[in-house]
Amino acid sequence: MKAIRWSREARADLAEIDVYFRPLNPDYAAQIGRKAIAASRFLAVHPGAGVMLQDRSIRKWRVQGTPYLLLYREDEGQLRIVRIVHAARDWTNFV
């Protein structure tokens, strides 16, 4: 299992998701956070599971049961979560 590191931007993305959903539905906000963390743990064990983005060292992985994607890469023996973005957004601009 690789060590998991969340970039500053990915941590900010997760915080923004929480700020947006917490007033609307606190349970859903917490669920997204839990599922994103679970997805990162899965990827730490199976880093090749995500689809490689063309011409990049970045992979993407859908956070199960949510409309969010984790953008990540293997970096110096660790799994680096680069961003977490809504799948409907132009997420290619985030990497």
N, C-alpha and C positions, 0 to 999 in steps of 0.2 A: 504494500500500500504506500502510495506516495504522500508526502506532506501536502496539505492544502493551504494555499495562500490566496486570499482575496485582495485584488488590487484596490487602491483607494477609490477608484471610479466605480468598481463593482460594489463596494460597501456603500458608497453614496447612492447608487442605483437602488439597492435593497432598502435603504433608509427612505428614499423618495417614494417607493412603492408602499411602504408602511405608512408614511405620512398621508398619502392619498387615500388609502383604503381604511385606515383605522377609524376615522369618524363615520364612514359609511357602513362598515362591517368589520369590527375588530377581529372576529373569528377568522374571516377570510384573509385579513392582513397577516395574522399569525400563521395561518396555513401556508401561505405563499412562502414565508420565511422558512418554515420547517421543511417544506418540499424542496426549496432551493438548496438548503444545507444537505438534505438527504441525497439530492442529485450530485452535489459536489463530492460526497463521500463515495457514492457509486463510481464516479469518474476517477477518483483516486485509486480505486482497485482496477478499473477498466478504462484507462485513459484513451484507448483507441476506439471507444464506442461511438463517439460523436463523428459527424460528417466533417471532413476536412474542407475548409473553404478554399476555393481555387486561388492558386498563387499566394497562399499565406500559410503561416504556421499555426493558424487559429482553427479550432474546431467548434462546432455548435452542438448543443444538446437541449432538447425540450425538457422543461421542468414539468414532470408528470402532473396532469390535472390542472394546469394553469396555462395561460396564454404567453408564458415567458420562456426565453431561451437563455441558457448560460453560454457565453462565449469564453473559451478557455484554451490554454496551451500547456504543453509540457515544457518546463523551464528549469534547467539545472537540477534534474532529478525530482522536481516537485510539480504539482498540478497548480497552475496559476489561473484563477478565475479572473478574466479580464473585464467582462461586463455582464450585466443581466438586463435584458431588454425585452419589450413586448414584441411578439412575433409579427404583429401587424405593422410595426414601424420599419423604416428602412434601416435595419440593423447593420447593414454593411458599412454605414458611415460611423459606426461606433468602434471599429477596430482599425 
